Amino acid sequence: MRLEDKLFLDKYRVDSESHLKIKNPEACLKCKEKQCTLVCPVGVYKWDSDEKKIIVGWENCIEMGACMVACNEFDNIDMIYPRGGYGISYKYG
């Protein structure tokens, strides 16, 4: 089964408040690889080259934390789990 097919099985309840935060947007300018944009399987992080900043689409987050591990040079991503009842629910484990 493809990753896209597996993600379709998940249920999201989107909160009105983001649970992801870029601590210091200036640090993203110093980051050469923009690893957060590469490791997230659902594409939560996108580099906007016109505005020179990371765009965070937190509504799609599957809360796996790979972004925080990938941002090891600057430790610039803050993630808390969504409030109770919000976020992702996995149907099959």
PyMOL Python script that loads the backbone (N, CA, C, O; Angstrom):
from pymol import cmd

cmd.read_pdbstr("""\
ATOM      1  N   MET A   1       0.841  -1.177   0.000  1.00  0.00           N
ATOM      2  CA  MET A   1       0.000   0.000   0.000  1.00  0.00           C
ATOM      3  C   MET A   1       0.892   1.249   0.000  1.00  0.00           C
ATOM      4  O   MET A   1       1.856   1.330   0.761  1.00  0.00           O
ATOM      5  N   ARG A   2       0.570   2.193  -0.837  1.00  0.00           N
ATOM      6  CA  ARG A   2       1.339   3.439  -0.931  1.00  0.00           C
ATOM      7  C   ARG A   2       1.089   4.322   0.289  1.00  0.00           C
ATOM      8  O   ARG A   2       0.053   4.212   0.944  1.00  0.00           O
ATOM      9  N   LEU A   3       2.042   5.194   0.584  1.00  0.00           N
ATOM     10  CA  LEU A   3       1.911   6.117   1.705  1.00  0.00           C
ATOM     11  C   LEU A   3       0.661   6.980   1.568  1.00  0.00           C
ATOM     12  O   LEU A   3      -0.043   7.210   2.552  1.00  0.00           O
ATOM     13  N   GLU A   4       0.382   7.454   0.371  1.00  0.00           N
ATOM     14  CA  GLU A   4      -0.797   8.294   0.152  1.00  0.00           C
ATOM     15  C   GLU A   4      -2.076   7.540   0.497  1.00  0.00           C
ATOM     16  O   GLU A   4      -3.014   8.122   1.042  1.00  0.00           O
ATOM     17  N   ASP A   5      -2.117   6.242   0.179  1.00  0.00           N
ATOM     18  CA  ASP A   5      -3.286   5.428   0.503  1.00  0.00           C
ATOM     19  C   ASP A   5      -3.431   5.249   2.013  1.00  0.00           C
ATOM     20  O   ASP A   5      -4.540   5.276   2.546  1.00  0.00           O
ATOM     21  N   LYS A   6      -2.309   5.069   2.691  1.00  0.00           N
ATOM     22  CA  LYS A   6      -2.351   4.915   4.145  1.00  0.00           C
ATOM     23  C   LYS A   6      -2.797   6.203   4.822  1.00  0.00           C
ATOM     24  O   LYS A   6      -3.568   6.164   5.781  1.00  0.00           O
ATOM     25  N   LEU A   7      -2.320   7.338   4.335  1.00  0.00           N
ATOM     26  CA  LEU A   7      -2.712   8.616   4.924  1.00  0.00           C
ATOM     27  C   LEU A   7      -4.202   8.879   4.752  1.00  0.00           C
ATOM     28  O   LEU A   7      -4.812   9.566   5.571  1.00  0.00           O
ATOM     29  N   PHE A   8      -4.785   8.339   3.701  1.00  0.00           N
ATOM     30  CA  PHE A   8      -6.213   8.510   3.470  1.00  0.00           C
ATOM     31  C   PHE A   8      -7.035   7.830   4.562  1.00  0.00           C
ATOM     32  O   PHE A   8      -8.178   8.217   4.808  1.00  0.00           O
ATOM     33  N   LEU A   9      -6.465   6.824   5.213  1.00  0.00           N
ATOM     34  CA  LEU A   9      -7.167   6.103   6.265  1.00  0.00           C
ATOM     35  C   LEU A   9      -7.229   6.878   7.580  1.00  0.00           C
ATOM     36  O   LEU A   9      -7.999   6.523   8.472  1.00  0.00           O
ATOM     37  N   ASP A  10      -6.433   7.921   7.704  1.00  0.00           N
ATOM     38  CA  ASP A  10      -6.368   8.685   8.942  1.00  0.00           C
ATOM     39  C   ASP A  10      -7.464   9.744   8.986  1.00  0.00           C
ATOM     40  O   ASP A  10      -7.952  10.201   7.953  1.00  0.00           O
ATOM     41  N   LYS A  11      -7.834  10.120  10.193  1.00  0.00           N
ATOM     42  CA  LYS A  11      -8.870  11.134  10.392  1.00  0.00           C
ATOM     43  C   LYS A  11      -8.249  12.344  11.083  1.00  0.00           C
ATOM     44  O   LYS A  11      -7.494  12.196  12.045  1.00  0.00           O
ATOM     45  N   TYR A  12      -8.563  13.523  10.599  1.00  0.00           N
ATOM     46  CA  TYR A  12      -8.055  14.763  11.166  1.00  0.00           C
ATOM     47  C   TYR A  12      -9.214  15.569  11.759  1.00  0.00           C
ATOM     48  O   TYR A  12     -10.292  15.661  11.172  1.00  0.00           O
ATOM     49  N   ARG A  13      -8.969  16.133  12.902  1.00  0.00           N
ATOM     50  CA  ARG A  13      -9.876  17.138  13.451  1.00  0.00           C
ATOM     51  C   ARG A  13      -9.009  18.366  13.691  1.00  0.00           C
ATOM     52  O   ARG A  13      -8.222  18.416  14.636  1.00  0.00           O
ATOM     53  N   VAL A  14      -9.167  19.345  12.826  1.00  0.00           N
ATOM     54  CA  VAL A  14      -8.287  20.508  12.822  1.00  0.00           C
ATOM     55  C   VAL A  14      -8.702  21.495  13.910  1.00  0.00           C
ATOM     56  O   VAL A  14      -9.866  21.882  14.013  1.00  0.00           O
ATOM     57  N   ASP A  15      -7.728  21.886  14.711  1.00  0.00           N
ATOM     58  CA  ASP A  15      -7.921  22.886  15.752  1.00  0.00           C
ATOM     59  C   ASP A  15      -7.770  24.276  15.126  1.00  0.00           C
ATOM     60  O   ASP A  15      -7.163  24.419  14.065  1.00  0.00           O
ATOM     61  N   SER A  16      -8.309  25.267  15.766  1.00  0.00           N
ATOM     62  CA  SER A  16      -8.154  26.632  15.273  1.00  0.00           C
ATOM     63  C   SER A  16      -6.796  27.226  15.657  1.00  0.00           C
ATOM     64  O   SER A  16      -6.408  28.274  15.140  1.00  0.00           O
ATOM     65  N   GLU A  17      -6.079  26.562  16.556  1.00  0.00           N
ATOM     66  CA  GLU A  17      -4.766  27.026  16.998  1.00  0.00           C
ATOM     67  C   GLU A  17      -3.685  26.069  16.505  1.00  0.00           C
ATOM     68  O   GLU A  17      -3.850  24.851  16.562  1.00  0.00           O
ATOM     69  N   SER A  18      -2.595  26.623  16.027  1.00  0.00           N
ATOM     70  CA  SER A  18      -1.483  25.804  15.555  1.00  0.00           C
ATOM     71  C   SER A  18      -0.739  25.175  16.726  1.00  0.00           C
ATOM     72  O   SER A  18      -0.557  25.803  17.769  1.00  0.00           O
ATOM     73  N   HIS A  19      -0.317  23.942  16.545  1.00  0.00           N
ATOM     74  CA  HIS A  19       0.512  23.266  17.551  1.00  0.00           C
ATOM     75  C   HIS A  19       1.982  23.255  17.129  1.00  0.00           C
ATOM     76  O   HIS A  19       2.829  22.695  17.824  1.00  0.00           O
ATOM     77  N   LEU A  20       2.276  23.878  15.987  1.00  0.00           N
ATOM     78  CA  LEU A  20       3.639  23.983  15.465  1.00  0.00           C
ATOM     79  C   LEU A  20       4.040  25.450  15.389  1.00  0.00           C
ATOM     80  O   LEU A  20       3.235  26.318  15.052  1.00  0.00           O
ATOM     81  N   LYS A  21       5.297  25.702  15.709  1.00  0.00           N
ATOM     82  CA  LYS A  21       5.769  27.087  15.669  1.00  0.00           C
ATOM     83  C   LYS A  21       7.235  27.117  15.255  1.00  0.00           C
ATOM     84  O   LYS A  21       8.049  26.328  15.735  1.00  0.00           O
ATOM     85  N   ILE A  22       7.548  28.032  14.367  1.00  0.00           N
ATOM     86  CA  ILE A  22       8.944  28.330  14.043  1.00  0.00           C
ATOM     87  C   ILE A  22       9.400  29.320  15.110  1.00  0.00           C
ATOM     88  O   ILE A  22       8.864  30.424  15.207  1.00  0.00           O
ATOM     89  N   LYS A  23      10.388  28.925  15.910  1.00  0.00           N
ATOM     90  CA  LYS A  23      10.826  29.760  17.031  1.00  0.00           C
ATOM     91  C   LYS A  23      11.426  31.080  16.567  1.00  0.00           C
ATOM     92  O   LYS A  23      11.092  32.141  17.095  1.00  0.00           O
ATOM     93  N   ASN A  24      12.314  31.010  15.579  1.00  0.00           N
ATOM     94  CA  ASN A  24      13.011  32.198  15.105  1.00  0.00           C
ATOM     95  C   ASN A  24      13.066  32.156  13.574  1.00  0.00           C
ATOM     96  O   ASN A  24      13.919  31.467  13.014  1.00  0.00           O
ATOM     97  N   PRO A  25      12.184  32.872  12.895  1.00  0.00           N
ATOM     98  CA  PRO A  25      12.170  32.852  11.425  1.00  0.00           C
ATOM     99  C   PRO A  25      13.514  33.234  10.795  1.00  0.00           C
ATOM    100  O   PRO A  25      13.823  32.789   9.689  1.00  0.00           O
ATOM    101  N   GLU A  26      14.301  34.039  11.473  1.00  0.00           N
ATOM    102  CA  GLU A  26      15.612  34.438  10.950  1.00  0.00           C
ATOM    103  C   GLU A  26      16.566  33.241  10.827  1.00  0.00           C
ATOM    104  O   GLU A  26      17.427  33.220   9.948  1.00  0.00           O
ATOM    105  N   ALA A  27      16.411  32.257  11.700  1.00  0.00           N
ATOM    106  CA  ALA A  27      17.269  31.072  11.641  1.00  0.00           C
ATOM    107  C   ALA A  27      17.032  30.285  10.356  1.00  0.00           C
ATOM    108  O   ALA A  27      17.958  29.671   9.827  1.00  0.00           O
ATOM    109  N   CYS A  28      15.816  30.298   9.858  1.00  0.00           N
ATOM    110  CA  CYS A  28      15.505  29.588   8.614  1.00  0.00           C
ATOM    111  C   CYS A  28      16.274  30.171   7.431  1.00  0.00           C
ATOM    112  O   CYS A  28      16.578  29.460   6.473  1.00  0.00           O
ATOM    113  N   LEU A  29      16.586  31.453   7.497  1.00  0.00           N
ATOM    114  CA  LEU A  29      17.370  32.073   6.431  1.00  0.00           C
ATOM    115  C   LEU A  29      18.793  31.534   6.405  1.00  0.00           C
ATOM    116  O   LEU A  29      19.420  31.481   5.347  1.00  0.00           O
ATOM    117  N   LYS A  30      19.303  31.136   7.564  1.00  0.00           N
ATOM    118  CA  LYS A  30      20.664  30.601   7.668  1.00  0.00           C
ATOM    119  C   LYS A  30      20.733  29.118   7.314  1.00  0.00           C
ATOM    120  O   LYS A  30      21.807  28.602   7.002  1.00  0.00           O
ATOM    121  N   CYS A  31      19.610  28.442   7.361  1.00  0.00           N
ATOM    122  CA  CYS A  31      19.561  26.994   7.088  1.00  0.00           C
ATOM    123  C   CYS A  31      19.719  26.749   5.590  1.00  0.00           C
ATOM    124  O   CYS A  31      18.919  27.235   4.790  1.00  0.00           O
ATOM    125  N   LYS A  32      20.742  26.004   5.213  1.00  0.00           N
ATOM    126  CA  LYS A  32      21.020  25.764   3.798  1.00  0.00           C
ATOM    127  C   LYS A  32      20.122  24.692   3.188  1.00  0.00           C
ATOM    128  O   LYS A  32      19.655  24.848   2.060  1.00  0.00           O
ATOM    129  N   GLU A  33      19.878  23.615   3.913  1.00  0.00           N
ATOM    130  CA  GLU A  33      19.179  22.463   3.355  1.00  0.00           C
ATOM    131  C   GLU A  33      17.658  22.523   3.479  1.00  0.00           C
ATOM    132  O   GLU A  33      16.953  21.882   2.699  1.00  0.00           O
ATOM    133  N   LYS A  34      17.147  23.276   4.437  1.00  0.00           N
ATOM    134  CA  LYS A  34      15.705  23.343   4.705  1.00  0.00           C
ATOM    135  C   LYS A  34      15.147  21.926   4.898  1.00  0.00           C
ATOM    136  O   LYS A  34      14.172  21.528   4.261  1.00  0.00           O
ATOM    137  N   GLN A  35      15.803  21.177   5.805  1.00  0.00           N
ATOM    138  CA  GLN A  35      15.476  19.768   6.026  1.00  0.00           C
ATOM    139  C   GLN A  35      14.016  19.529   6.371  1.00  0.00           C
ATOM    140  O   GLN A  35      13.456  18.500   5.995  1.00  0.00           O
ATOM    141  N   CYS A  36      13.392  20.457   7.079  1.00  0.00           N
ATOM    142  CA  CYS A  36      11.989  20.262   7.470  1.00  0.00           C
ATOM    143  C   CYS A  36      11.101  20.112   6.239  1.00  0.00           C
ATOM    144  O   CYS A  36      10.090  19.412   6.288  1.00  0.00           O
ATOM    145  N   THR A  37      11.470  20.764   5.137  1.00  0.00           N
ATOM    146  CA  THR A  37      10.669  20.668   3.918  1.00  0.00           C
ATOM    147  C   THR A  37      10.874  19.329   3.215  1.00  0.00           C
ATOM    148  O   THR A  37      10.080  18.951   2.353  1.00  0.00           O
ATOM    149  N   LEU A  38      11.932  18.616   3.578  1.00  0.00           N
ATOM    150  CA  LEU A  38      12.253  17.352   2.919  1.00  0.00           C
ATOM    151  C   LEU A  38      11.742  16.124   3.671  1.00  0.00           C
ATOM    152  O   LEU A  38      11.373  15.129   3.046  1.00  0.00           O
ATOM    153  N   VAL A  39      11.716  16.181   5.001  1.00  0.00           N
ATOM    154  CA  VAL A  39      11.418  14.967   5.767  1.00  0.00           C
ATOM    155  C   VAL A  39       9.945  14.758   6.072  1.00  0.00           C
ATOM    156  O   VAL A  39       9.532  13.629   6.335  1.00  0.00           O
ATOM    157  N   CYS A  40       9.154  15.796   6.045  1.00  0.00           N
ATOM    158  CA  CYS A  40       7.741  15.652   6.403  1.00  0.00           C
ATOM    159  C   CYS A  40       6.996  14.916   5.295  1.00  0.00           C
ATOM    160  O   CYS A  40       6.951  15.395   4.162  1.00  0.00           O
ATOM    161  N   PRO A  41       6.410  13.758   5.602  1.00  0.00           N
ATOM    162  CA  PRO A  41       5.742  12.979   4.552  1.00  0.00           C
ATOM    163  C   PRO A  41       4.451  13.617   4.036  1.00  0.00           C
ATOM    164  O   PRO A  41       3.968  13.251   2.964  1.00  0.00           O
ATOM    165  N   VAL A  42       3.893  14.558   4.779  1.00  0.00           N
ATOM    166  CA  VAL A  42       2.654  15.200   4.336  1.00  0.00           C
ATOM    167  C   VAL A  42       2.865  16.653   3.897  1.00  0.00           C
ATOM    168  O   VAL A  42       1.898  17.360   3.617  1.00  0.00           O
ATOM    169  N   GLY A  43       4.101  17.092   3.837  1.00  0.00           N
ATOM    170  CA  GLY A  43       4.425  18.412   3.300  1.00  0.00           C
ATOM    171  C   GLY A  43       3.934  19.586   4.123  1.00  0.00           C
ATOM    172  O   GLY A  43       3.445  20.573   3.573  1.00  0.00           O
ATOM    173  N   VAL A  44       4.060  19.486   5.440  1.00  0.00           N
ATOM    174  CA  VAL A  44       3.621  20.579   6.310  1.00  0.00           C
ATOM    175  C   VAL A  44       4.467  21.826   6.083  1.00  0.00           C
ATOM    176  O   VAL A  44       3.951  22.940   6.172  1.00  0.00           O
ATOM    177  N   TYR A  45       5.747  21.663   5.794  1.00  0.00           N
ATOM    178  CA  TYR A  45       6.670  22.797   5.665  1.00  0.00           C
ATOM    179  C   TYR A  45       7.002  23.054   4.201  1.00  0.00           C
ATOM    180  O   TYR A  45       7.376  22.144   3.461  1.00  0.00           O
ATOM    181  N   LYS A  46       6.859  24.305   3.804  1.00  0.00           N
ATOM    182  CA  LYS A  46       7.195  24.725   2.443  1.00  0.00           C
ATOM    183  C   LYS A  46       8.045  25.991   2.529  1.00  0.00           C
ATOM    184  O   LYS A  46       7.756  26.888   3.321  1.00  0.00           O
ATOM    185  N   TRP A  47       9.090  26.057   1.712  1.00  0.00           N
ATOM    186  CA  TRP A  47       9.925  27.251   1.652  1.00  0.00           C
ATOM    187  C   TRP A  47       9.343  28.193   0.612  1.00  0.00           C
ATOM    188  O   TRP A  47       9.210  27.825  -0.556  1.00  0.00           O
ATOM    189  N   ASP A  48       8.997  29.401   1.025  1.00  0.00           N
ATOM    190  CA  ASP A  48       8.501  30.431   0.123  1.00  0.00           C
ATOM    191  C   ASP A  48       9.685  31.303  -0.255  1.00  0.00           C
ATOM    192  O   ASP A  48      10.118  32.147   0.530  1.00  0.00           O
ATOM    193  N   SER A  49      10.208  31.098  -1.455  1.00  0.00           N
ATOM    194  CA  SER A  49      11.419  31.813  -1.868  1.00  0.00           C
ATOM    195  C   SER A  49      11.146  33.297  -2.122  1.00  0.00           C
ATOM    196  O   SER A  49      12.065  34.112  -2.035  1.00  0.00           O
ATOM    197  N   ASP A  50       9.915  33.658  -2.430  1.00  0.00           N
ATOM    198  CA  ASP A  50       9.594  35.070  -2.627  1.00  0.00           C
ATOM    199  C   ASP A  50       9.611  35.832  -1.306  1.00  0.00           C
ATOM    200  O   ASP A  50      10.175  36.922  -1.209  1.00  0.00           O
ATOM    201  N   GLU A  51       8.979  35.235  -0.283  1.00  0.00           N
ATOM    202  CA  GLU A  51       8.919  35.893   1.026  1.00  0.00           C
ATOM    203  C   GLU A  51      10.086  35.523   1.933  1.00  0.00           C
ATOM    204  O   GLU A  51      10.245  36.092   3.013  1.00  0.00           O
ATOM    205  N   LYS A  52      10.908  34.559   1.485  1.00  0.00           N
ATOM    206  CA  LYS A  52      12.080  34.109   2.246  1.00  0.00           C
ATOM    207  C   LYS A  52      11.700  33.625   3.647  1.00  0.00           C
ATOM    208  O   LYS A  52      12.267  34.062   4.649  1.00  0.00           O
ATOM    209  N   LYS A  53      10.719  32.705   3.690  1.00  0.00           N
ATOM    210  CA  LYS A  53      10.326  32.141   4.976  1.00  0.00           C
ATOM    211  C   LYS A  53       9.693  30.769   4.785  1.00  0.00           C
ATOM    212  O   LYS A  53       9.265  30.402   3.691  1.00  0.00           O
ATOM    213  N   ILE A  54       9.649  30.032   5.876  1.00  0.00           N
ATOM    214  CA  ILE A  54       8.991  28.731   5.896  1.00  0.00           C
ATOM    215  C   ILE A  54       7.504  28.951   6.153  1.00  0.00           C
ATOM    216  O   ILE A  54       7.121  29.653   7.089  1.00  0.00           O
ATOM    217  N   ILE A  55       6.681  28.346   5.318  1.00  0.00           N
ATOM    218  CA  ILE A  55       5.231  28.364   5.506  1.00  0.00           C
ATOM    219  C   ILE A  55       4.867  27.055   6.196  1.00  0.00           C
ATOM    220  O   ILE A  55       5.257  25.983   5.733  1.00  0.00           O
ATOM    221  N   VAL A  56       4.127  27.130   7.293  1.00  0.00           N
ATOM    222  CA  VAL A  56       3.762  25.953   8.076  1.00  0.00           C
ATOM    223  C   VAL A  56       2.279  25.655   7.873  1.00  0.00           C
ATOM    224  O   VAL A  56       1.422  26.426   8.303  1.00  0.00           O
ATOM    225  N   GLY A  57       1.981  24.541   7.221  1.00  0.00           N
ATOM    226  CA  GLY A  57       0.603  24.085   7.026  1.00  0.00           C
ATOM    227  C   GLY A  57       0.242  23.082   8.111  1.00  0.00           C
ATOM    228  O   GLY A  57       0.040  21.903   7.819  1.00  0.00           O
ATOM    229  N   TRP A  58       0.158  23.529   9.345  1.00  0.00           N
ATOM    230  CA  TRP A  58      -0.011  22.675  10.515  1.00  0.00           C
ATOM    231  C   TRP A  58      -1.291  21.839  10.465  1.00  0.00           C
ATOM    232  O   TRP A  58      -1.395  20.839  11.175  1.00  0.00           O
ATOM    233  N   GLU A  59      -2.249  22.225   9.653  1.00  0.00           N
ATOM    234  CA  GLU A  59      -3.514  21.500   9.574  1.00  0.00           C
ATOM    235  C   GLU A  59      -3.335  20.063   9.085  1.00  0.00           C
ATOM    236  O   GLU A  59      -4.168  19.203   9.368  1.00  0.00           O
ATOM    237  N   ASN A  60      -2.255  19.801   8.355  1.00  0.00           N
ATOM    238  CA  ASN A  60      -2.005  18.469   7.797  1.00  0.00           C
ATOM    239  C   ASN A  60      -1.070  17.610   8.640  1.00  0.00           C
ATOM    240  O   ASN A  60      -0.800  16.465   8.279  1.00  0.00           O
ATOM    241  N   CYS A  61      -0.575  18.132   9.742  1.00  0.00           N
ATOM    242  CA  CYS A  61       0.448  17.456  10.538  1.00  0.00           C
ATOM    243  C   CYS A  61      -0.045  16.114  11.086  1.00  0.00           C
ATOM    244  O   CYS A  61      -1.153  16.008  11.613  1.00  0.00           O
ATOM    245  N   ILE A  62       0.807  15.094  10.946  1.00  0.00           N
ATOM    246  CA  ILE A  62       0.478  13.771  11.506  1.00  0.00           C
ATOM    247  C   ILE A  62       1.240  13.497  12.800  1.00  0.00           C
ATOM    248  O   ILE A  62       1.261  12.366  13.286  1.00  0.00           O
ATOM    249  N   GLU A  63       1.857  14.524  13.349  1.00  0.00           N
ATOM    250  CA  GLU A  63       2.443  14.509  14.695  1.00  0.00           C
ATOM    251  C   GLU A  63       3.521  13.456  14.912  1.00  0.00           C
ATOM    252  O   GLU A  63       3.604  12.868  15.990  1.00  0.00           O
ATOM    253  N   MET A  64       4.339  13.216  13.904  1.00  0.00           N
ATOM    254  CA  MET A  64       5.386  12.210  14.057  1.00  0.00           C
ATOM    255  C   MET A  64       6.698  12.792  14.573  1.00  0.00           C
ATOM    256  O   MET A  64       7.522  12.045  15.101  1.00  0.00           O
ATOM    257  N   GLY A  65       6.920  14.095  14.439  1.00  0.00           N
ATOM    258  CA  GLY A  65       8.087  14.750  15.013  1.00  0.00           C
ATOM    259  C   GLY A  65       9.354  14.708  14.178  1.00  0.00           C
ATOM    260  O   GLY A  65      10.408  15.136  14.649  1.00  0.00           O
ATOM    261  N   ALA A  66       9.283  14.208  12.959  1.00  0.00           N
ATOM    262  CA  ALA A  66      10.481  14.156  12.114  1.00  0.00           C
ATOM    263  C   ALA A  66      11.034  15.549  11.839  1.00  0.00           C
ATOM    264  O   ALA A  66      12.240  15.715  11.661  1.00  0.00           O
ATOM    265  N   CYS A  67      10.172  16.533  11.804  1.00  0.00           N
ATOM    266  CA  CYS A  67      10.622  17.904  11.542  1.00  0.00           C
ATOM    267  C   CYS A  67      11.550  18.401  12.637  1.00  0.00           C
ATOM    268  O   CYS A  67      12.540  19.077  12.359  1.00  0.00           O
ATOM    269  N   MET A  68      11.235  18.068  13.877  1.00  0.00           N
ATOM    270  CA  MET A  68      12.078  18.528  14.987  1.00  0.00           C
ATOM    271  C   MET A  68      13.437  17.841  14.968  1.00  0.00           C
ATOM    272  O   MET A  68      14.449  18.450  15.317  1.00  0.00           O
ATOM    273  N   VAL A  69      13.462  16.592  14.569  1.00  0.00           N
ATOM    274  CA  VAL A  69      14.728  15.863  14.457  1.00  0.00           C
ATOM    275  C   VAL A  69      15.545  16.429  13.297  1.00  0.00           C
ATOM    276  O   VAL A  69      16.760  16.590  13.413  1.00  0.00           O
ATOM    277  N   ALA A  70      14.887  16.728  12.190  1.00  0.00           N
ATOM    278  CA  ALA A  70      15.583  17.235  11.006  1.00  0.00           C
ATOM    279  C   ALA A  70      16.147  18.633  11.232  1.00  0.00           C
ATOM    280  O   ALA A  70      17.165  18.994  10.641  1.00  0.00           O
ATOM    281  N   CYS A  71      15.500  19.412  12.076  1.00  0.00           N
ATOM    282  CA  CYS A  71      15.957  20.774  12.356  1.00  0.00           C
ATOM    283  C   CYS A  71      16.993  20.744  13.484  1.00  0.00           C
ATOM    284  O   CYS A  71      16.893  21.490  14.458  1.00  0.00           O
ATOM    285  N   ASN A  72      17.974  19.878  13.332  1.00  0.00           N
ATOM    286  CA  ASN A  72      18.959  19.679  14.395  1.00  0.00           C
ATOM    287  C   ASN A  72      20.014  20.780  14.461  1.00  0.00           C
ATOM    288  O   ASN A  72      20.628  20.976  15.509  1.00  0.00           O
ATOM    289  N   GLU A  73      20.230  21.486  13.384  1.00  0.00           N
ATOM    290  CA  GLU A  73      21.259  22.536  13.380  1.00  0.00           C
ATOM    291  C   GLU A  73      20.819  23.746  14.207  1.00  0.00           C
ATOM    292  O   GLU A  73      21.624  24.328  14.934  1.00  0.00           O
ATOM    293  N   PHE A  74      19.546  24.122  14.096  1.00  0.00           N
ATOM    294  CA  PHE A  74      19.056  25.323  14.772  1.00  0.00           C
ATOM    295  C   PHE A  74      18.029  25.035  15.861  1.00  0.00           C
ATOM    296  O   PHE A  74      17.706  25.929  16.643  1.00  0.00           O
ATOM    297  N   ASP A  75      17.511  23.821  15.932  1.00  0.00           N
ATOM    298  CA  ASP A  75      16.473  23.478  16.917  1.00  0.00           C
ATOM    299  C   ASP A  75      15.398  24.565  16.916  1.00  0.00           C
ATOM    300  O   ASP A  75      15.097  25.167  17.946  1.00  0.00           O
ATOM    301  N   ASN A  76      14.831  24.798  15.736  1.00  0.00           N
ATOM    302  CA  ASN A  76      13.990  25.966  15.517  1.00  0.00           C
ATOM    303  C   ASN A  76      12.498  25.654  15.410  1.00  0.00           C
ATOM    304  O   ASN A  76      11.696  26.552  15.154  1.00  0.00           O
ATOM    305  N   ILE A  77      12.122  24.401  15.601  1.00  0.00           N
ATOM    306  CA  ILE A  77      10.707  24.033  15.515  1.00  0.00           C
ATOM    307  C   ILE A  77      10.210  23.632  16.891  1.00  0.00           C
ATOM    308  O   ILE A  77      10.803  22.787  17.562  1.00  0.00           O
ATOM    309  N   ASP A  78       9.122  24.244  17.294  1.00  0.00           N
ATOM    310  CA  ASP A  78       8.487  23.935  18.566  1.00  0.00           C
ATOM    311  C   ASP A  78       7.175  23.224  18.264  1.00  0.00           C
ATOM    312  O   ASP A  78       6.321  23.758  17.555  1.00  0.00           O
ATOM    313  N   MET A  79       7.016  22.013  18.805  1.00  0.00           N
ATOM    314  CA  MET A  79       5.783  21.263  18.592  1.00  0.00           C
ATOM    315  C   MET A  79       5.222  20.834  19.937  1.00  0.00           C
ATOM    316  O   MET A  79       5.925  20.257  20.766  1.00  0.00           O
ATOM    317  N   ILE A  80       3.966  21.121  20.136  1.00  0.00           N
ATOM    318  CA  ILE A  80       3.221  20.578  21.269  1.00  0.00           C
ATOM    319  C   ILE A  80       2.100  19.752  20.657  1.00  0.00           C
ATOM    320  O   ILE A  80       1.704  19.993  19.516  1.00  0.00           O
ATOM    321  N   TYR A  81       1.599  18.808  21.382  1.00  0.00           N
ATOM    322  CA  TYR A  81       0.493  18.031  20.834  1.00  0.00           C
ATOM    323  C   TYR A  81      -0.775  18.869  20.857  1.00  0.00           C
ATOM    324  O   TYR A  81      -0.964  19.678  21.765  1.00  0.00           O
ATOM    325  N   PRO A  82      -1.647  18.686  19.869  1.00  0.00           N
ATOM    326  CA  PRO A  82      -2.889  19.457  19.830  1.00  0.00           C
ATOM    327  C   PRO A  82      -3.740  19.216  21.078  1.00  0.00           C
ATOM    328  O   PRO A  82      -3.596  18.206  21.768  1.00  0.00           O
ATOM    329  N   ARG A  83      -4.614  20.159  21.341  1.00  0.00           N
ATOM    330  CA  ARG A  83      -5.535  20.021  22.465  1.00  0.00           C
ATOM    331  C   ARG A  83      -6.346  18.743  22.313  1.00  0.00           C
ATOM    332  O   ARG A  83      -6.507  18.222  21.210  1.00  0.00           O
ATOM    333  N   GLY A  84      -6.852  18.249  23.429  1.00  0.00           N
ATOM    334  CA  GLY A  84      -7.631  17.015  23.435  1.00  0.00           C
ATOM    335  C   GLY A  84      -8.766  17.033  22.429  1.00  0.00           C
ATOM    336  O   GLY A  84      -9.516  18.006  22.336  1.00  0.00           O
ATOM    337  N   GLY A  85      -8.885  15.951  21.679  1.00  0.00           N
ATOM    338  CA  GLY A  85      -9.929  15.829  20.684  1.00  0.00           C
ATOM    339  C   GLY A  85      -9.549  16.367  19.316  1.00  0.00           C
ATOM    340  O   GLY A  85     -10.285  16.173  18.348  1.00  0.00           O
ATOM    341  N   TYR A  86      -8.400  17.045  19.224  1.00  0.00           N
ATOM    342  CA  TYR A  86      -7.948  17.589  17.951  1.00  0.00           C
ATOM    343  C   TYR A  86      -6.710  16.834  17.480  1.00  0.00           C
ATOM    344  O   TYR A  86      -6.094  16.082  18.235  1.00  0.00           O
ATOM    345  N   GLY A  87      -6.368  17.050  16.233  1.00  0.00           N
ATOM    346  CA  GLY A  87      -5.193  16.403  15.666  1.00  0.00           C
ATOM    347  C   GLY A  87      -5.569  15.192  14.844  1.00  0.00           C
ATOM    348  O   GLY A  87      -6.654  15.126  14.267  1.00  0.00           O
ATOM    349  N   ILE A  88      -4.671  14.247  14.797  1.00  0.00           N
ATOM    350  CA  ILE A  88      -4.855  13.072  13.968  1.00  0.00           C
ATOM    351  C   ILE A  88      -5.340  11.881  14.790  1.00  0.00           C
ATOM    352  O   ILE A  88      -4.956  11.702  15.946  1.00  0.00           O
ATOM    353  N   SER A  89      -6.188  11.078  14.169  1.00  0.00           N
ATOM    354  CA  SER A  89      -6.619   9.806  14.746  1.00  0.00           C
ATOM    355  C   SER A  89      -6.309   8.725  13.718  1.00  0.00           C
ATOM    356  O   SER A  89      -6.708   8.817  12.557  1.00  0.00           O
ATOM    357  N   TYR A  90      -5.598   7.712  14.163  1.00  0.00           N
ATOM    358  CA  TYR A  90      -5.236   6.609  13.268  1.00  0.00           C
ATOM    359  C   TYR A  90      -6.278   5.514  13.367  1.00  0.00           C
ATOM    360  O   TYR A  90      -6.592   5.044  14.460  1.00  0.00           O
ATOM    361  N   LYS A  91      -6.812   5.110  12.235  1.00  0.00           N
ATOM    362  CA  LYS A  91      -7.856   4.087  12.240  1.00  0.00           C
ATOM    363  C   LYS A  91      -7.305   2.695  12.497  1.00  0.00           C
ATOM    364  O   LYS A  91      -7.970   1.861  13.112  1.00  0.00           O
ATOM    365  N   TYR A  92      -6.081   2.442  12.023  1.00  0.00           N
ATOM    366  CA  TYR A  92      -5.502   1.096  12.158  1.00  0.00           C
ATOM    367  C   TYR A  92      -4.179   1.141  12.871  1.00  0.00           C
ATOM    368  O   TYR A  92      -3.162   0.741  12.305  1.00  0.00           O
ATOM    369  N   GLY A  93      -4.161   1.618  14.103  1.00  0.00           N
ATOM    370  CA  GLY A  93      -2.967   1.590  14.942  1.00  0.00           C
ATOM    371  C   GLY A  93      -2.085   2.729  14.767  1.00  0.00           C
ATOM    372  O   GLY A  93      -1.046   2.812  15.422  1.00  0.00           O
TER     373      GLY A  93
END
""", "prot")
cmd.dss("prot")
cmd.show_as("cartoon", "prot")
cmd.util.cbc("prot")
cmd.orient("prot")
